[in-house]
Structure formats: structure tokens, C-alpha cells
Amino acid sequence: MSQYDEYAKFVKVQANPAGRGIQASITLPSSVTFKGNTSNYVNFYLGGFLQAECGLSYRKGQAGFRWFANDHSGLVGAGSYGEFSFGQTVHLKLAVDEPDANNPSKALYVRFYVNGSEKVKYTYKTYTRGQTVSDLRLILAGGTNVFSRMPSTMPAWEVYHTQVTATDLQIKNAASNTWTALTNSNASPTKFHWPIASGTSTPVPCPSPQDYILDTTYLSSSRVYASLK
């Protein structure tokens, strides 16, 4: 799947400063509606460290959400659908290990946590004390199809959900190794959709709704709201 063949819509909250981790609490939608396609999905996740994307996922016909973790090769870990209910609040964290004061040269790994419980240790790369990355982000996404051949006109959209809320958005500061709030002064929220027309950077025109409904009124308090209606 790529931006050139996937029919999907996104919200991205990009952390502007480089850091060593990102975390947020996600209050799941009270309902999700899929129309037609069995490949429909809703994913809310954290990303960063070149390859890591991990969070919460729902698929058509399932009892509820599950946690998942991806790297460049695909799925590397997942829970069971129904583990998290509609409307439930779930805390997600993706971060490098705490440095060991007694062993400064110790290899540090990126780990993914759900409600404080470690789910995945990423071993494709190690990090050193103070090392940062600049691709930390929160993604809210819904998708409906992957095309083997791009249609001449985009089909009707099939994925809808009520409000999802991301609160307590934070980035891990490299200098102090502490967590700092992500607000409108150090985070950039955007919304966009795929597919992108081949050979361009322009999204293919699509039927309504063209994008997520995104409310950043309270980003100053580390909170965003989004829905697909």
C-alpha cells in the first residue's frame, strides 16, 4: 500500500522539535460505520523512529479495537479485536529506553506501550543517550480500498466514525529526558487524503467527505478532535 494506490483519509499531528518519544491518550469513537468493502479500516496510531507505527485498529465485522505494531516489513505484533471498546480511552506511548546512568554505553531500544504495558520492542536499530528523531507524529486514519488499477473516478467513500479525541499529547525532550506537552507552539496538525496522482504531489479528487473534520481549538491544551462524517 502507498499514497499512489490507497484510498484513505488522514489527520497528522507532527511534533516540530526532535525528540525521543511521543505519547497520547486516545478516546475511541462511540461508533464506526463501514459501507460495502471488507477491507475498510480505522487506525489511530503513533509513528516515528523511521519504521515504527503502532496504535489501535478496527476492521469491519470485528467486536472492537485491538492494538497493533508495524515496522517496514509489516505487522510485528497485535492484540485481539475486541480488546478495546468503542468510547474507551487508551494510553499509547512510543519511546526510546531510559538511559542507564551506571552504564552510559548501554544500547537503548524503542518500545511501544499500551496503558503502561510494554507490547513491542523494536530491535532494528539502537539509540544512544541524547539521540533524537524528527519524525514523531500522531496519525488518525480511515481507509476503504487499495487499487490494483486506479479508477477513472473515485468511488463513494465507505468509512465513517464519530468523534475520536487525542489528549495529553506529549513529546520526550532530549536534553532533560522528560515529557513536554505538544501544543500549537510545537506541533503542526494537518489533514489530507490519498491517493496521489501518479508522478505528482496532488491528491486525486474524491467524493464528499474529502477530508476529516478536524478541531484544533484546544491544541493549546494538548488536545485534538476528529471525525469522519
Salt bridges, closest charged atoms under 4 A:
GLU53 OE2 - ARG137 NH2 3.18
ASP97 OD1 - ARG111 NE 2.40
GLU98 OE2 - LYS172 NZ 2.79
GLU118 OE2 - ARG111 NH1 3.10
ASP211 OD1 - HIS193 ND1 2.94
